[in-house]
Amino acid sequence: MTDLQDRRAALAAQHAALDEEIRTLENSSTADDLQVQMLKKRKLALKDEIAALERTG
């Protein structure tokens, strides 16, 4: 794998982990809306970064 592929794979793994964490929080009875919102913003930023890598590589 190239460095670009490694970086993309790492970002995709982080994105998937955030997705799971968000899902878990949203399904819990004690979900913190602010925390969920912050995680969703981070997930979106990762998605944007992945898309940028795909455009350049």
ZAMAR-92787 format. One record per residue (C-alpha): residue in three letters; y, z, x. Coordinates in steps of 0.25 Angstrom, whole numbers, padded with zeros to 4 digits, always signed. Example, Ala and Ser with C-alpha at 12.3 -4.5 7.8 and 13.67 -1.06 7.14 Angstrom:
REM ZAMAR-92787
ala-0018+0031+0049/ser-0004+0029+0055/
This chain:
REM ZAMAR-92787
met+0000+0000+0000/thr+0014-0003+0004/asp+0025+0008+0005/leu+0031+0002-0008/gln+0018+0002-0015/asp+0016+0017-0011/arg+0030+0020-0016/arg+0027+0014-0029/ala+0014+0021-0031/ala+0020+0034-0027/leu+0031+0032-0038/ala+0021+0027-0048/ala+0013+0040-0046/gln+0026+0049-0047/his+0029+0041-0060/ala+0015+0043-0066/ala+0016+0058-0062/leu+0029+0060-0069/asp+0024+0052-0081/glu+0012+0062-0082/glu+0022+0074-0080/ile+0031+0069-0091/arg+0020+0067-0101/thr+0014+0081-0098/leu+0028+0087-0100/glu+0031+0080-0113/asn+0017+0084-0118/ser+0020+0099-0115/ser+0026+0108-0125/thr+0036+0113-0114/ala+0041+0100-0110/asp+0055+0101-0103/asp+0063+0089-0108/leu+0072+0089-0096/gln+0060+0089-0086/val+0053+0077-0094/gln+0066+0070-0094/met+0068+0072-0079/leu+0054+0067-0076/lys+0056+0055-0085/lys+0068+0051-0077/arg+0060+0053-0064/lys+0049+0044-0069/leu+0059+0033-0073/ala+0065+0034-0059/leu+0051+0032-0053/lys+0049+0020-0062/asp+0062+0014-0058/glu+0058+0016-0043/ile+0044+0010-0045/ala+0051-0002-0052/ala+0061-0004-0041/leu+0049-0003-0031/glu+0042-0014-0038/arg+0054-0023-0039/thr+0056-0022-0024/gly+0041-0022-0019/
